[in-house]
Amino acid sequence: MDLAGEGKVDEAIRRLQIILEERKNLDLAYSNLAAVYKKSGKIAEALAVLREGMAVLPWSYEIFLTYVSYCLAARDYEEVLKIFWGKKPPQAGNDTEIWNSLGVAYAGLGEVEKAIPAYEEALRLDKDYPSAWTNLGTSYLMLFQKTRDETLAEKAVACYHRSLALDPLNAASYNGLGGAYKISGRLDEAISAWEEALRLKPDFDFSLYNLGVAYFEKGDKATALRYLEQYKKLYYSGLQPAEKRKLDELMARCR
């Protein structure tokens, strides 16, 4: 791993492969090799190494945790569900991080009704896990988009406040809080939350766009345009054609 940190990725990979040829029961070597692959942008190779490790050492929790994490990074949510509900190390069922990851996988597949119980289980195991509070709040907002039940916004606000009490520097929680406030008709509070998110993370795409829309709705077109121009500068190339048209039209209305 030191070699990888020095930029000698190929040498690090070669040495770790030699170690695994000699000691196939060394779980840390699988995790380290996978980490080197992931760091060099080879997520498929990283996942292949971890699958090999799980086949050799099916009860290695080190390999299992790393595999779940990398599947989420690759957005292979189906694989996360498959291994969680299949054969897995026994301690996984009592791990807050794993239940939180399960919620992320369900949410990523659009199955928010299944994500919520997973986050709730994570918080039953550890009520002071800020990421699960943030994710639960976001799931309530996702469910609102389906049901238009405004009480879900109140639940989301409570979740984001719990997350921020535990982690005051969580920009994602401030961004979500802004969304919940806006649904509740509290636009000024939403703006304050999004501005705090940007203070913590100046290039936060969601908050930049949300502030542009919010200030436009308030009639402050100059401020709206400033945020939208910054958003366009950073993220325009990655938008879909329909998203580009929507952004350009909104910016035109601000001028």
C-alpha positions in Angstrom: 0.0 0.0 0.0 3.0 2.3 0.6 4.1 1.8 -2.9 0.6 2.7 -4.2 0.8 5.9 -2.2 4.1 6.7 -3.9 2.5 6.2 -7.3 4.1 2.8 -7.9 0.7 1.2 -8.6 1.9 -1.6 -10.8 4.6 -2.6 -8.4 2.1 -2.6 -5.5 -0.3 -4.8 -7.4 2.5 -7.3 -8.3 3.7 -7.6 -4.7 0.2 -8.1 -3.4 -0.5 -10.7 -6.0 2.7 -12.6 -5.0 1.6 -12.4 -1.3 -1.8 -13.9 -2.3 -0.2 -16.7 -4.3 1.8 -17.7 -1.2 -0.9 -17.0 1.4 -4.4 -17.2 0.1 -5.9 -17.1 3.6 -4.6 -13.5 4.3 -7.8 -11.4 4.1 -6.0 -8.1 4.5 -4.1 -8.8 1.3 -7.3 -9.1 -0.7 -8.6 -5.8 0.7 -5.3 -4.0 0.1 -5.1 -5.3 -3.5 -8.7 -4.2 -4.1 -7.9 -0.8 -2.6 -5.0 -0.3 -5.0 -7.2 -1.3 -8.0 -10.0 1.1 -6.8 -7.6 4.0 -6.3 -6.3 3.5 -9.8 -9.9 3.6 -11.2 -10.2 -0.1 -11.8 -13.3 -0.8 -9.8 -14.2 -4.0 -11.8 -10.8 -5.5 -11.0 -11.2 -4.5 -7.3 -14.5 -6.2 -7.1 -13.2 -9.4 -8.8 -10.4 -9.6 -6.2 -12.8 -9.2 -3.3 -15.1 -11.9 -4.8 -12.2 -14.2 -5.0 -11.4 -13.4 -1.4 -14.9 -14.1 -0.2 -14.8 -17.5 -2.0 -11.6 -18.4 -0.2 -12.5 -16.8 3.1 -16.3 -16.7 3.2 -16.5 -15.6 6.8 -13.9 -12.8 6.5 -15.8 -9.7 7.7 -12.9 -7.4 6.4 -13.5 -8.6 2.9 -17.3 -8.6 3.2 -17.4 -5.0 4.4 -15.0 -3.8 1.7 -17.0 -5.6 -1.0 -20.3 -4.0 0.1 -18.6 -0.6 0.1 -17.1 -1.0 -3.3 -20.4 -2.3 -4.8 -22.1 0.9 -3.5 -19.3 2.9 -5.1 -19.9 1.1 -8.4 -23.7 1.6 -7.9 -24.2 -2.2 -8.2 -27.1 -2.1 -5.8 -28.6 -5.4 -6.9 -25.3 -7.1 -5.8 -25.5 -5.5 -2.4 -29.0 -6.9 -1.9 -27.9 -10.3 -3.2 -25.1 -10.8 -0.8 -27.0 -9.3 2.2 -29.9 -11.6 1.8 -27.7 -14.5 0.9 -24.8 -16.2 2.7 -22.9 -13.7 4.8 -20.8 -13.4 7.9 -23.1 -13.8 11.0 -22.1 -10.4 12.5 -23.5 -8.5 9.4 -27.0 -8.7 10.8 -26.0 -6.6 13.8 -23.9 -4.1 12.0 -25.2 -0.5 11.7 -23.1 0.2 8.7 -24.4 -2.8 6.8 -28.0 -1.9 7.4 -27.3 1.6 6.3 -25.7 0.3 3.2 -28.7 -1.9 2.5 -30.9 1.2 2.8 -28.6 3.0 0.3 -29.0 0.1 -2.1 -32.8 0.0 -1.9 -32.9 3.8 -2.3 -30.6 3.6 -5.3 -33.0 1.2 -6.9 -36.0 3.5 -6.2 -37.4 1.1 -3.6 -37.7 3.8 -0.9 -40.4 1.9 1.0 -37.8 -0.8 1.7 -34.9 1.6 2.3 -36.7 3.3 5.3 -37.0 0.1 7.4 -33.3 -0.6 6.7 -32.3 2.8 8.0 -34.6 2.4 11.0 -32.8 -0.9 11.8 -29.4 0.8 11.5 -30.6 3.4 14.0 -32.1 0.9 16.3 -28.6 -0.6 16.5 -26.9 2.8 16.9 -29.1 5.9 17.3 -26.0 8.1 17.1 -25.1 7.1 13.5 -25.4 10.4 11.6 -25.3 9.0 8.1 -28.3 6.8 8.8 -30.3 9.9 10.0 -29.3 11.8 6.9 -30.3 8.9 4.6 -33.6 8.3 6.5 -34.5 12.0 6.0 -33.7 11.8 2.3 -35.8 8.7 2.0 -38.8 10.5 3.6 -38.3 13.2 0.9 -38.2 10.6 -1.8 -41.4 9.1 -0.5 -43.0 12.5 -0.5 -42.3 12.7 -4.2 -44.4 9.6 -4.6 -47.2 10.3 -2.1 -47.2 14.1 -1.7 -47.8 13.4 2.0 -46.5 16.7 3.6 -46.1 15.1 7.0 -43.1 13.3 5.5 -41.4 16.6 5.2 -41.7 17.1 9.0 -40.2 13.7 9.6 -37.4 14.6 7.3 -36.7 17.8 9.1 -36.5 15.9 12.4 -34.0 13.4 10.9 -31.8 16.1 9.5 -31.7 17.9 12.8 -30.7 14.7 14.5 -27.9 14.1 12.0 -26.6 17.7 12.3 -26.6 17.5 16.1 -24.2 14.5 15.7 -22.3 15.9 12.8 -22.6 19.7 12.4 -20.4 19.7 9.3 -22.6 17.5 7.2 -23.3 19.5 4.1 -25.7 16.8 2.7 -27.9 17.1 5.8 -28.1 20.9 5.3 -29.0 20.4 1.7 -31.7 17.9 2.6 -33.0 20.1 5.3 -33.4 22.9 2.8 -35.5 20.6 0.6 -37.7 19.6 3.6 -38.2 23.2 4.5 -39.2 24.2 1.0 -41.8 21.4 0.9 -43.2 22.8 4.1 -43.4 26.3 2.6 -40.5 27.7 4.7 -38.5 29.1 1.8 -36.4 31.5 3.8 -35.3 28.7 6.1 -34.6 26.5 3.1 -32.4 29.2 1.7 -30.5 29.5 4.9 -29.9 25.7 5.0 -28.7 25.6 1.4 -26.4 28.5 2.0 -24.9 26.7 5.0 -24.4 23.6 2.9 -22.5 25.8 0.4 -20.4 27.3 3.2 -19.3 23.7 4.1 -19.0 22.5 0.5 -18.7 25.5 -1.9 -19.1 23.3 -5.0 -22.2 21.4 -3.8 -24.2 20.9 -7.0 -27.6 20.4 -5.5 -27.4 23.4 -3.2 -26.2 25.7 -6.0 -29.1 24.8 -8.2 -31.6 24.8 -5.3 -30.5 28.3 -4.3 -30.9 29.5 -7.9 -34.4 28.2 -8.1 -35.3 29.5 -4.6 -34.1 33.1 -5.2 -35.9 33.1 -8.6 -39.1 32.2 -6.8 -38.5 35.0 -4.3 -38.1 37.4 -7.3 -34.4 38.1 -6.7 -33.3 37.3 -10.2 -29.8 38.7 -9.9 -28.9 36.4 -7.0 -30.6 33.5 -8.7 -28.5 34.0 -11.8 -25.3 34.2 -9.8 -25.9 30.7 -8.3 -27.1 29.3 -11.6 -24.1 30.6 -13.5 -21.8 29.0 -10.9 -23.7 25.7 -11.2 -23.5 25.8 -15.0 -19.8 26.5 -14.9 -19.1 23.4 -12.8 -21.7 20.9 -14.0 -23.1 21.8 -17.4 -21.0 19.3 -19.3 -22.3 16.4 -17.3 -26.0 17.3 -17.7 -28.5 15.5 -20.0 -29.9 17.5 -22.9 -33.2 18.0 -21.2 -31.5 19.2 -18.1 -29.4 21.6 -20.1 -32.5 23.1 -21.8 -34.2 23.5 -18.4 -31.2 25.3 -16.9 -30.7 27.6 -19.9 -34.4 28.5 -19.9 -34.4 29.3 -16.2 -31.2 31.4 -16.6 -32.8 33.3 -19.5 -35.8 34.1 -17.3 -33.4 35.6 -14.7 -31.9 38.1 -17.2 
